[in-house]
């Protein structure tokens, strides 16, 4: 089965940035991500992704949600971010006993309102999953939208 067709970035005016909501999952949904070691490795890994700007993200036990934007090339595919992040994190962690699920889930965000609603979704994910009572209690956030991240 082939990949679904990619929405053309030309659907957005040139003055609007290209922003994607991306979810990457661990193979077999193993709970291996939400810990201090992976969080530190994740922060180091995104700093190496020079073609992408990470606006926000949350690390859940078995998946991560990202809001990302290509730095310069509007035609850069989400697969570039997905495979780049997975590769760099694997290298940063050196050894681990799990694998990423193939591919990713992604959506092109078309408006500031859509960006805000996705950020609320990302922010509230640990609460919806019953991991914490308040989103502020979840330690594995990267929030560069509001500049409160680590």
C-alpha positions as CSV (number, residue, x, y, z in Angstrom):
1,X,0.0,0.0,0.0
2,X,1.5,3.3,-1.0
3,X,1.8,6.5,1.1
4,X,-1.2,8.9,1.0
5,X,-0.7,11.9,-1.2
6,X,0.9,14.8,0.5
7,X,-1.0,18.1,0.7
8,X,0.8,20.7,-1.3
9,X,2.3,23.5,0.7
10,X,1.2,25.9,-2.0
11,X,-2.3,25.8,-0.5
12,X,-1.0,28.3,2.1
13,X,-0.1,31.8,1.1
14,X,3.7,32.4,0.9
15,X,3.6,34.7,3.9
16,X,2.1,32.0,6.1
17,X,4.6,29.6,7.7
18,X,4.2,25.9,7.0
19,X,3.4,24.2,10.4
20,X,2.8,20.6,11.0
21,X,1.3,18.6,13.8
22,X,3.3,15.3,14.0
23,X,2.9,12.1,16.1
24,X,5.5,9.4,16.3
25,X,4.8,6.2,18.1
26,X,6.9,3.4,19.6
27,X,6.5,0.0,17.9
28,X,4.0,-2.1,19.8
29,X,3.1,1.0,21.9
30,X,5.7,0.1,24.5
31,X,5.9,2.6,27.4
32,X,9.6,3.6,27.1
33,X,9.6,7.3,26.4
34,X,8.4,9.3,29.4
35,X,11.5,9.4,31.5
36,X,14.3,11.8,32.3
37,X,16.9,10.0,30.1
38,X,14.8,10.1,27.0
39,X,13.6,13.7,27.7
40,X,17.2,14.9,27.9
41,X,18.2,13.0,24.8
42,X,15.1,14.4,23.0
43,X,16.1,18.0,23.8
44,X,19.6,17.3,22.5
45,X,18.2,15.7,19.4
46,X,15.9,18.5,18.4
47,X,18.8,20.9,18.7
48,X,20.5,19.0,15.9
49,X,17.6,19.2,13.5
50,X,18.8,22.3,11.7
51,X,16.2,22.2,8.9
52,X,13.3,22.2,11.4
53,X,12.0,24.4,14.1
54,X,10.3,22.6,17.0
55,X,7.6,24.9,18.3
56,X,6.2,22.5,21.0
57,X,6.0,18.9,21.9
58,X,5.1,16.5,24.6
59,X,6.6,13.1,25.3
60,X,4.1,10.5,26.3
61,X,5.0,7.0,27.5
62,X,4.5,5.4,24.1
63,X,4.4,8.3,21.6
64,X,5.4,11.9,21.1
65,X,3.5,14.9,19.7
66,X,5.3,17.7,17.9
67,X,4.4,21.0,16.4
68,X,7.1,21.7,13.8
69,X,7.9,24.0,11.0
70,X,10.6,23.8,8.3
71,X,13.2,26.6,8.8
72,X,13.6,27.6,5.1
73,X,12.4,25.0,2.6
74,X,8.6,25.1,2.4
75,X,8.7,21.9,0.3
76,X,10.6,19.9,2.9
77,X,8.5,16.8,3.8
78,X,7.4,15.7,7.2
79,X,9.2,12.4,6.6
80,X,12.4,14.4,6.7
81,X,11.6,15.6,10.2
82,X,10.3,12.1,11.3
83,X,13.2,10.1,10.0
84,X,15.7,12.7,11.1
85,X,14.4,12.9,14.7
86,X,14.2,9.1,15.0
87,X,17.8,8.7,13.7
88,X,19.3,11.5,15.9
89,X,17.5,10.3,19.0
90,X,18.6,6.7,18.4
91,X,22.2,8.0,18.1
92,X,21.9,10.2,21.2
93,X,20.5,7.4,23.3
94,X,23.2,5.0,22.1
95,X,21.5,1.9,23.3
96,X,17.8,1.1,23.8
97,X,15.6,-2.0,23.6
98,X,12.8,-0.6,21.5
99,X,12.0,0.6,18.0
100,X,9.9,3.3,16.5
101,X,6.7,2.4,14.6
102,X,7.2,3.0,10.8
103,X,6.1,6.4,9.5
104,X,4.2,9.0,11.4
105,X,0.8,10.8,11.6
106,X,0.9,14.4,10.4
107,X,-1.4,17.2,9.7
108,X,-0.7,20.6,8.0
109,X,-2.0,23.4,10.2
110,X,-3.7,26.1,8.2
111,X,-4.4,28.8,10.7
112,X,-3.3,30.3,14.0
113,X,-6.6,29.0,15.5
114,X,-5.7,25.5,14.3
115,X,-2.2,25.9,15.8
116,X,-3.8,27.0,19.1
117,X,-6.2,24.0,19.2
118,X,-3.4,21.6,18.4
119,X,-1.3,23.1,21.2
120,X,-4.2,22.6,23.7
121,X,-4.5,19.0,22.5
122,X,-0.8,18.4,23.0
123,X,-0.8,20.2,26.4
124,X,-3.8,18.3,27.7
125,X,-2.7,14.8,26.4
126,X,-1.2,13.6,29.7
127,X,-4.4,14.7,31.5
128,X,-6.6,12.9,29.0
129,X,-4.4,9.8,29.5
130,X,-4.9,9.9,33.3
131,X,-1.1,10.4,33.9
132,X,-1.6,13.7,35.8
133,X,-4.5,15.8,37.2
134,X,-3.2,19.1,35.7
135,X,-1.1,19.6,32.5
136,X,1.4,21.7,34.5
137,X,2.3,18.6,36.5
138,X,3.6,16.7,33.4
139,X,7.4,17.1,33.2
140,X,8.0,16.1,29.6
141,X,7.0,19.2,27.6
142,X,8.9,21.4,25.2
143,X,7.0,24.7,24.8
144,X,8.8,27.1,22.5
145,X,5.5,28.8,21.5
146,X,5.0,30.3,25.0
147,X,8.8,30.2,25.9
148,X,8.1,28.2,29.1
149,X,9.9,25.0,27.9
150,X,13.2,23.8,29.2
